[in-house]
Structure formats: structure tokens, C-alpha cells
Amino acid sequence: MPILGPNQYGKAENRVVRITRDGATHHIKDLNVSVSLSGDMDEVHYSGSNANVLPTDTTKNTVYAFAKEYGIESAEQFGIHLARHFVTSQEPIRTARIRVEEYAWERIEHSGGGAHSFVRKGQETRLAQITYDGSSWEVVSGLKDLTVMNSTGSEFRGYVKDKYTTLPEARDRVLATDVSGRWRFNWTDDAQEAPDWEESYAQVKGHLLRAFAETYSLSLQQTLYAMGARVIDQRGEIDEVRFSLPNKHHFLVDLEPFGLKNDTADGAVYLAADRPYGLIEATVLRDGCEAKIPADLTNL
């Protein structure tokens, strides 16, 4: 008889927006929350018995009820509340994994006097994944779709060339990427003091941006390592950082057929190519720590 392997179930992409009113000043938390539960669930697969199954509709309701009852201090803290609840309130559930995407809003300044108008920020999406098995925690935060560019300060030369190589060496090129990154905290149990999740996220984002801007880049790999190393060096609560960086190529357009010189000296014109693209991925670790963030960040 075939044997059931690892399995989980839950409610994906529960969109929840909480608006807190502080007089005329309002605050928005906008989340997309996915709940995944696993444990003693063999029988529902083998015989269809739902005796150990908490309905996915109930998990959805719990997300909204917790948003009201506990508020949303941060994506990580909200996920911790949910994961603890599902594992401790339902005996068959051994592990809960909560994935959170947070969408940022900024205020629209206007003369009406109220602080209740917002525009969705066109920057990154904040991410968090919280896993709890009843005794230990794993918290991984991150971001995606953070588009950055250096218009100079980047080279690419000295690489291997074979008979199929046509790419010319570049001593001054545009370096651009959409940062997708995750970082794992070394907070694993309730006996430890938890990090300030909001401050930690802001600091990590700041460090990786400054590393991108301040690194004279000979390769995107070098820049990736500089970004991860700076986070590890500056944030003691983090043991592992993993990045996936697509190289958003910018190629100088050949304008010689039109009698125009196109170089990087001034007013250069580029073709921003969206595909195919180089994809650079790597993990940066604190010395002595083990890599645990999956290579495929879409699985996190």
C-alpha cells in the first residue's frame, strides 16, 4: 500500500486590512496572510475522516478575529500569535506555518486637515514566515520587488571567453536588480527576548541598500555578498541572509547607423532588457551557522 508523505493544509491569502484611528490620524496595516497546518492528519487522507481537521474556513476567521483582538504590531508578531494559537489549541496540530506579505502605504499630504488619505507605496513587499512546532520557533523575514540601480560604479570584465562569447567587457556599466531577500533570526524560543521586529526590518533594509550603493561592483555576486555581510555584521539577531538577484541588464544602444556616438560619457541611451536575465543567488551566513533558508525563495 502506498504510504502518505509530508502533508499540510490551511487557508491561503487571507487579505486583512486593519485601520487604527488616533483621532484624525489613521494608521493602516495591510496584510496577505497564509496559514498552513500539519500534524496527525493521516486518517483524513486514507479514509476521509475529518475528526482531526480544523476547517480552513475557521483558520480564515481566526486571522480576522486576531487582527481585531490583538491588533497588528508587526507582520512577525501577528504570525507568532497565530502560530502559537493553532498549535496550542488543537491537539492534532503539531506545526503551524504562517506566511505574511505586508503592503506599505504612505500618507497623502493635503490641506483638508485630516491624516486619513493614503497612496500605496511603489516599493517593496515586506515578507515574514513564522513556523512553530510547540517548542521552538523559526522566524524568517524578508522582502521582494525592491528595485535598485547604480548608474555607474560597476564593471564586468576579466571573465571566461569561449567561441560563443560575444559580450564586450564593460568598465562602466549600469547595475540594476530587483532584490528578493530573506533573513533568518536566531530567536528560537520564548525564553529569549524577541527582537523589535519593526526596527529590525527597517535596519536590515537600510543596511542592504547602503551596501548596494557603497560597493564599487566588479560583479553582481560581489555586491550580493557585500549586502549580506553587512546585515550579518550589523544585526546580531540574524544568522542567515539569502538573496535572489536578477541582473536587470541595460545595454548601450547602437546609434552609429544614425551617425550618433553613444557612450557613457554623457547622455548615454540604454535598452532596458527584461529577459533573458542573469540570476544571481547565494546565502551569507554567520560563522558556525547552518543554511536553512531554501534555495528557491518562492517556496518560503
C-alpha positions, 0 to 999 in steps of 0.5 A: 500500500502506498504510504502518505508523505509530508502533508499540510493544509490551511487557508491561503491569502487571507487579505486583512486590512486593519485601520487604527484611528488616533483621532484624525490620524489613521494608521493602516496595516495591510496584510496577505496572510497564509496559514498552513497546518500539519500534524496527525492528519493521516486518517483524513487522507486514507479514509476521509475522516475529518475528526482531526481537521480544523476547517480552513474556513475557521483558520480564515476567521481566526486571522480576522478575529486576531487582527481585531483582538490583538491588533497588528504590531508587526507582520512577525508578531501577528504570525507568532500569535497565530502560530502559537494559537493553532498549535496550542489549541488543537491537539492534532496540530503539531506545526503551524506555518504562517506566511505574511506579505505586508503592503506599505502605504504612505500618507497623502499630504493635503490641506483638508486637515485630516491624516486619513488619505493614503497612496500605496507605496511603489516599493517593496513587499515586506515578507515574514514566515513564522513556523512553530512546532510547540517548542521552538520557533523559526522566524524568517523575514524578508522582502521582494520587488525592491528595485535598485540601480547604480548608474555607474560604479560597476564593471564586468570584465576579466571573465571566461571567453569561449567561441560563443562569447560575444559580450564586450567587457564593460568598465562602466556599466549600469547595475540594476536588480530587483532584490528578493531577500530573506533573513533568518533570526536566531530567536528560537524560543520564548525564553529569549527576548524577541527582537523589535521586529519593526526596527529590525526590518527597517535596519536590515533594509537600510543596511542592504541598500547602503551596501548596494550603493557603497560597493564599487561592483566588479560583479553582481555576486560581489555586491550580493555578498557585500549586502549580506555581510553587512546585515550579518555584521550589523544585526546580531539577531540574524544568522542567515541572509539569502538573496535572489538577484536578477541582473536587470541588464541595460545595454548601450544602444547602437546609434552609429547607423544614425551617425550618433556616438553613444557612450557613457560619457554623457547622455548615454541611451540604454535598452532596458532588457527584461529577459533573458536575465542573469540570476544571481543567488547565494546565502551569507551566513554567520560563522558556525551557522547552518543554511536553512533558508531554501534555495528557491525563495518562492517556496518560503 
